[in-house]
Amino acid sequence: MNDTPADPHSVRPGLRNGSLIFLVVVVAIVALTALAGGVFGLKSLFAAFMFAWYWANVETLRFDRLPAALIGSLVGIGLAWLLQVLPAQMGPNGGLIALLAILVALFVQIQNWLPQICNLATMLFLTMMAAPVLVEKSDFLDVAISTIAGAAFFAGLVWIGQAIAARRTPAA
């Protein structure tokens, strides 16, 4: 009989493990904020945390899904950037071109034609970055760099955590 739940999100870690996970997450948030925000001056850390949330909750921290998640996130940021740049440079025609690019990306994602490039991460980051307040006020390069920094930081953290867990787990 298989005791593995169909939905990995339905697993409860227990109070001890849940508390440990919570502590690690809080320390990771503080560390990334201090390092990326304080040391490197990145201002768009919301993108790093959005990436971490996506990779953890949608891709369940699978390293084989990390490249597609990161590429998709950057494509979504790029599409939203078009909403800022093209209308400013080309007027209404630029807005139409940006909208057409987004519609093409949406269709490609629905059809699952280029899942490594245009995927759920693309649509999440496009939706987030297309919010009018973010389109008008964001430095899209900072958002992209923050996303990459978050991906590298959290992937490194998960890799270290998995290595520690593997050392503690007796060989079968």
C-alpha positions as CSV (number, residue, x, y, z in Angstrom):
1,M,0.0,0.0,0.0
2,N,1.3,3.4,-0.9
3,D,1.3,5.9,2.0
4,T,2.5,8.8,-0.2
5,P,-0.2,11.5,-0.5
6,A,-1.2,12.4,-4.0
7,D,-0.9,16.1,-3.2
8,P,2.6,17.0,-1.8
9,H,1.1,20.2,-0.3
10,S,-1.2,18.1,2.0
11,V,1.7,16.7,4.0
12,R,1.9,18.1,7.5
13,P,5.5,18.2,8.8
14,G,4.7,17.9,12.5
15,L,5.3,20.6,15.1
16,R,9.0,20.0,15.5
17,N,9.8,19.8,11.8
18,G,7.4,22.6,11.0
19,S,9.0,24.8,13.6
20,L,12.4,24.0,12.1
21,I,11.2,24.8,8.6
22,F,9.7,28.1,9.8
23,L,12.9,29.1,11.5
24,V,14.9,28.3,8.4
25,V,12.5,30.3,6.3
26,V,12.6,33.3,8.6
27,V,16.5,33.2,8.7
28,A,16.5,32.9,4.9
29,I,14.3,36.0,4.5
30,V,16.4,38.0,6.9
31,A,19.6,36.8,5.2
32,L,18.5,37.5,1.7
33,T,17.2,40.9,2.7
34,A,20.5,41.8,4.4
35,L,22.6,40.5,1.6
36,A,20.7,41.4,-1.6
37,G,19.1,44.5,-0.2
38,G,21.8,45.8,2.2
39,V,25.0,44.7,0.6
40,F,24.1,44.7,-3.1
41,G,21.4,47.5,-3.0
42,L,18.7,45.5,-4.8
43,K,15.3,47.2,-4.2
44,S,12.9,44.7,-5.8
45,L,13.3,41.9,-3.3
46,F,9.6,41.1,-3.6
47,A,10.5,39.4,-6.9
48,A,13.1,37.2,-5.2
49,F,10.5,36.1,-2.7
50,M,7.8,35.7,-5.3
51,F,10.2,33.4,-7.2
52,A,11.0,31.4,-4.0
53,W,7.2,31.1,-3.3
54,Y,6.6,29.8,-6.8
55,W,9.5,27.4,-6.9
56,A,8.6,26.0,-3.5
57,N,4.8,25.8,-3.9
58,V,4.3,25.1,-7.5
59,E,7.5,23.3,-8.5
60,T,7.9,21.7,-5.0
61,L,11.6,22.7,-4.9
62,R,12.5,20.4,-7.8
63,F,15.9,21.3,-9.2
64,D,14.9,19.9,-12.6
65,R,12.2,22.6,-12.7
66,L,14.5,25.4,-11.5
67,P,15.7,26.5,-15.0
68,A,12.2,26.7,-16.5
69,A,10.9,28.5,-13.4
70,L,13.7,31.1,-13.7
71,I,13.5,31.5,-17.5
72,G,9.7,31.7,-17.3
73,S,9.9,34.4,-14.5
74,L,12.3,36.5,-16.6
75,V,10.1,36.2,-19.7
76,G,7.1,37.4,-17.6
77,I,9.1,40.3,-16.4
78,G,10.2,41.1,-19.9
79,L,6.6,41.0,-21.2
80,A,5.5,43.4,-18.5
81,W,8.5,45.6,-19.3
82,L,7.1,45.8,-22.9
83,L,4.0,47.4,-21.4
84,Q,6.1,50.2,-20.0
85,V,8.5,50.7,-22.9
86,L,6.6,50.3,-26.1
87,P,3.7,52.7,-25.3
88,A,6.2,55.3,-24.1
89,Q,8.2,55.0,-27.3
90,M,5.6,54.3,-29.9
91,G,2.3,55.5,-28.4
92,P,-0.9,53.5,-28.8
93,N,0.7,51.3,-31.5
94,G,3.4,50.3,-29.0
95,G,0.7,49.4,-26.5
96,L,-1.0,47.2,-29.1
97,I,2.3,45.5,-29.9
98,A,3.0,44.8,-26.2
99,L,-0.6,43.5,-25.9
100,L,-0.1,41.2,-28.9
101,A,3.1,39.9,-27.5
102,I,1.4,39.1,-24.2
103,L,-1.5,37.4,-26.1
104,V,0.9,35.3,-28.1
105,A,2.7,34.3,-24.9
106,L,-0.6,33.4,-23.3
107,F,-1.6,31.2,-26.2
108,V,1.9,29.5,-26.2
109,Q,1.5,28.8,-22.5
110,I,-2.0,27.4,-22.9
111,Q,-0.8,25.2,-25.7
112,N,2.3,24.2,-23.7
113,W,4.4,24.6,-26.8
114,L,7.5,26.1,-25.1
115,P,7.2,25.0,-21.5
116,Q,10.8,25.8,-20.7
117,I,10.3,29.4,-21.7
118,C,6.6,30.2,-21.4
119,N,5.0,28.6,-18.4
120,L,3.1,29.3,-15.2
121,A,6.0,31.3,-13.8
122,T,5.8,33.5,-16.9
123,M,2.1,34.2,-16.3
124,L,2.7,34.7,-12.5
125,F,5.4,37.3,-13.0
126,L,3.6,38.9,-16.0
127,T,0.5,39.3,-13.8
128,M,2.5,40.7,-10.9
129,M,4.6,43.1,-12.9
130,A,1.7,44.2,-15.1
131,A,0.0,45.8,-12.1
132,P,-0.1,49.5,-13.0
133,V,1.7,50.6,-9.8
134,L,4.6,48.2,-10.6
135,V,4.7,49.0,-14.4
136,E,5.0,52.7,-13.6
137,K,7.4,52.6,-10.7
138,S,9.6,49.5,-11.1
139,D,13.1,49.3,-12.4
140,F,12.7,46.2,-14.4
141,L,16.4,45.5,-14.5
142,D,16.5,45.5,-10.7
143,V,13.4,43.2,-10.7
144,A,15.2,40.8,-13.0
145,I,18.4,40.8,-11.0
146,S,16.5,40.4,-7.8
147,T,14.7,37.4,-9.3
148,I,18.0,35.8,-10.4
149,A,19.5,36.5,-7.0
150,G,16.5,35.0,-5.2
151,A,16.7,31.9,-7.4
152,A,20.4,31.4,-6.7
153,F,20.1,32.1,-3.0
154,F,17.1,29.8,-2.4
155,A,18.5,27.1,-4.7
156,G,21.7,27.2,-2.7
157,L,19.9,27.1,0.5
158,V,17.7,24.1,-0.6
159,W,20.8,22.3,-1.9
160,I,22.6,22.8,1.4
161,G,19.5,21.6,3.3
162,Q,19.2,18.5,1.1
163,A,22.9,17.7,1.6
164,I,22.6,18.0,5.4
165,A,19.4,15.9,5.4
166,A,21.2,13.2,3.2
167,R,24.0,13.0,5.7
168,R,21.6,12.6,8.6
169,T,19.5,9.9,6.8
170,P,21.0,6.4,7.3
171,A,21.7,4.5,4.1
172,A,19.0,2.0,3.2
